[in-house]
Amino acid sequence: MKGVGLGEDRAIWHPGVLAEWVHFSMACVKGRSGRCKPLLIEAKSCYYVCFLLRSSIMFDFLAKLFSTYDSKTPKTSSKTSSSQRPAISAPDEEAQGKDKKILEQERQVWRQKLDAAAQNESVVLELLFSCDHAEGRLHAAQYLQSVSALEKTKLHFKKSDQRIVKIVQARLDQIKQKDRIIRAGQACISQAQALLTAEVVLPNQLAQLDQARRNLDQMGEVPQDVVNTFEPLRQQLDTRMREQVLLQRSLIDLVAQLKTLLATESALIADVWNDLKLGVEKLSQASAASSLPKKLLRESEELIARGDAKLLQQESDPIPQQEATTAEAAIQSESKMVASQVEDTSQASPESADAKAEIKQVSKQQFALEQKAFVAALEGLEEALREGRSQQARQFEKDLHELDLNHAPAYVNKHLRQRLVVARKEFAHLMSWARWSGVASREELVNTAEGLAQLRLSPKEIVDTVAALRAQWKQIEEAGGAGSKELWSRFDAACSAAYAPAGVHFQEQAQTRRDNGAKARELLVQIAEKVNVLLKDALDWREVANTLAQIRQDWRRIGMMDRKEKLALDRELDAILEPVEQALRAERELAQQDRRTLIAEAQKIEASQRDAVDAVRQLQQRWQQSAARVPLERSQEQELWLAFRAACDEVFAAKKAQHESAEQERVLHLQQKLAICAAMESVLAQAEVSRDDLVSH
């Protein structure tokens, strides 16, 4: 049997061979004087054999093995010298050495086979399953890479080798995590590619893509091929977003310039206007033109149409526009007009000189006031623009527009006109950013409102949240103007859907209040019947007080009702209970007077009276009878009782003090008598006179 390995010879699986291994190993144990350490190979082989044969044989063998070791090992100190231990015979040492060499050679051959088959997982699995030593199995497990091979190994060693199972499970977890990272990375790549093919890339879409990329980094190490594929796509998206922003910014500036030119009353310059039109056309034909806001494009088209109409009007009648280009020309024109009016007036009226002077004075005052108002509005607009207050800037621009349309040429010089043009450009820029930020803010509000339906909020929290969202929407409209109808429809629908559970709750509460009101009215009828019964019968004031208290308690337990209805029902209840409560109050006043009389009588009792205690006892009995007949309110009852008890306690305390004083006197007299007796005994002892003699005398 020597030299036969468990993993090499299939004959060892035969029961007869296994039994022979068991007998051989036990014989070796018996022949080695109980020394188990030299028999490590045999014992280990017998262990595997017994495990394969039957579990009961394995445990019997181990019990016999270690019992033999314990019985044959001398009970001496662990520090026994090597000279005292029984020596191993030379043939046994030689056999053991040969067994070790053969086993080492077999394992070396097995390792060579494993290294040669490192690229073939099926061969590696066969060698792994046939290996009889743990180190070899651990070494073979390192060559497994596929999920199927790892699953087979895990299933095979599930009950025999937990170290292999842990290694295989860790490898499977790594593979699954890597697969998840790769799938998430492919999802990010697909999302980026979809954005590149889309007509418009929104900022929130890029934010979602960046968030997905950060989540991917948190999952673990991202494969380099995924990173190399994703990063160029992300850079292309950044480039496209910058192009969209620049394109929108350019269109906003052009629209602002168009508005500025149309807002002034001066004549349009055809070359300048055509350049602006050409710029708008180029922007509308750009590759990223689909990202331009449709509302802004429609506005630019309307402005261009208005400007073209104004140019056509100038070509047909250019003279009035030529005269209004500068402040000096405007002033001269105004002066001529005033002069002509004065001449006409002088021809019609004999008082021409006075009328002419008066008109000139009024004209100067009017120009001064209008110029002052224009400068104040312009300065207010500039200050509002510096501070970024769009609402105030819009109001100042409105004031300037009205002034400019009415009499601006009369008091706007070249310097003020330049300031006005610059301010209006900045105002248009501010309004465009306000509208853009308003769109982003509205989209965020819409997303928040749509997400409310997924949250579990109380009805009050729902109402507060929806009200806050609607208030924010109103503020955005006040700051940046009205938004698109589509966004408003989405926002309103989301708020209505989020408010629906709260609305149902409030409807249920309203129905509950109505039901409670009906219960209260039914209870009023029952209370009226009880009150009639109480008034007809002989009144038991304790029962009356208890009945009223129970009625009030039942009334409070009805629950919530509408405020107005509850006030009306409370008044009806008070009216029903008023006769009984009034009679009870009168009786309680009499009972209070009786108890105050008892308190006064208790305070008048002197402790020196012989019947003081009996008098107090009688007063206490009268108090109990009064309390049983007419119960007072808790606060009044407590106050009067404390006063009565204090008076009674004062009598008892004085009486107790008298008893203690009398007891002290008795003790003192006893001590004096004992002292006299002791003195007499001392005198008798000194005179040597017996007690009998003293008695006889």
C-alpha positions, 0 to 999 in steps of 0.5 A: 500500500505504500506509495499509493496517493489518494489523488493518483490511484482510483483503486483506493476508493474501493472499500476493501482498500480503505479498510486496509489503510485504516488497519495499516495506520492503526498498526503503525500507531500501535508499533510506534509506542503511541508517538503520533508526530512521526506518523503525520503522513499516515494519520492524515491519509487515514483521516481522508480515508475514513472521511471517504469511507464513513463518518462514524469510522473516522471518529472511531479511528481518531478516538482510538488514535489519540487514546493510544497516544494518551495511554502510551505517553508517560505523564511527565513534564513537558521538558523531558529530555530527548534522551529519556524519550523512546528512540525510533528504530532505523527501519521506521525512519527510513520508511518515513523518509521514503514516504515523504520523498514519494509524496513530494515527488507526486506533488511536484509532478502535479504542480508541473501539470498545473503550470503547463495547463494554466491557460486551460481552465478545464484541465485546471479544474480537474487538477484542482478537484483531484488535489489532496493538499490545501496549498495545491488547491489554493495555488490552482484556484489562482488560475481560475478566471471565468464565472462558470469555473468559479461557480463550479469550484464554489459548489464542489468545495462548499462543504469541504474547503472554506478557504477555497470557497472564500477566495472564489466568492471574492473573485466572483464579487470582483467580477460582478462589481466590474461588470456593474461598473462597465454597464454603468460606464456604457450607460454614461457613454450612451447618454453622452452620445444621445445628447450629441445627436440631440438638437438642443443640449440643456444645462440640466442634462449635462448636470445629470450626465456629470452626476452619473459620472461621479456616481461611476467613480464612487462605484470603484475603479473605472476601466480605462477604455470606458474613460477613453471613450467617455471623455472625448464625448464630454469635451464635445458636449462642452464645446457644443454647450459653449457654442449654444451659449455664445449663439444665444448671447449674440442673438440677445445682444442683437435683439437689444440693439434692435429694440434700442434703435426702434425705441429712439425717435431719431431716423434709422440708418439703413446700413446699420439696420441692414447689418443687424438684420444680416447678423440675425439671419446668420445666427438663425442659419447657424448649425446650432440655431435649433438651440435658440429660444423660439420666443427670441427668434419671433421677437427678432422677426417682429422687430425687423419687420417694424424697422423695415416699415420705419425705413420705408416711411423714412424714404417716403417722408425723410424731413421730420426725422432729419430735424430730430437728430440733435438736441439743438435742432429740437430746441430750434424747432420748438422755438420756431413753433412757439414763435409762430404760435405767438405771432398767430396769437398776436394777430388774433388778440390785442394783448400779444406782448403779454401772451408771448412773454407768458408762453415763453415762461411756461415753455421754459419751466416745462422744459426744466421740469421734464429735463429734471425728471428725465435725468432722475429716471436715467440715473435711477435706471443706471443705479438699478442696473448696477445693483441688478434690480430688474424690477426697478430697472423695468419701471425706470425704463418705462418712465424714460420711454414715456418721457422720450416719446413725449418731449425728449428732443427738447431736453436730451443733448448728445451726452444724455442720449449716449448715456440713454443708449448705453443704459438701454443696452445694459437693460436689455442684457439684464432682462435677457439674463433675467428671462434665461435664469427665469426659465432655469428657475421655472424648470427647477420649480417644475421638477420639484413640483413633479417630485412632490407626488413621490414624497410622503408628506403630511397634509399641512406640509403639502399645503405649505410646500405647494404655497411656497412653490407658487409664491416662488413662481410669482416672484420669478414672473415679477422679476423676469416676466411671464414664462412659457405656457407649456411650463406653466401648464406643467407646473400647475398640473404638478402642484394640483396633483401634489395637492390632491391628497391634501385636498382629499384629507381636508374634504374628509375633515370637512365631512367629519366637522359636519358629522360632528355638528349633527352629533352635537345637535342630537346631543343637545336634544338629549341634554334638554331631556335630562335637564327637564328630568332634573328640574322636575325631581327632588334635587340631589345636588351631588347628582346634579353636579355629576350630571353637569360635569358628565354633560360638559365632558361628553360635549368636549368629546364630540370633536372638531366642528366649524367655528361659527357652528360650534359657537352657536351650539355652545350658546344653545348648550349654555342656555339649556344648562343655565337653570340647573347651573344657576340653582346649583350656584345658589346652593353652593353659595349657601354651602360655602357660608355653612362651611365658613361658619364651621371654620369660624367655630373651629377657630373659636375652640380653646384647647384648655376645654375638656371637651375640645377634642369632642367638639372638633370631632363633631365639627368634622362630622358636620363638614362631611355631611355638608360636603356629601350633600352639596359638592363645591367646585374643586378649587373652592372645596380645596381652599375651604378644606385647607382652612378648616383642617388648619383650625382643627390641627391647631386645636389638636396640636395645642391639646397634644402640647398640654398632654406632653406638658402634663407627662413631663410633670409626672416624670419630674415628680416621679424622679423627685420621689425616687430621689427622696427614696434613695436619700432615705435608703442612704440614711438608713444604711449609715445608721445601720438600722434595718428596715424591720426596725424602722417599721416596728418603730 
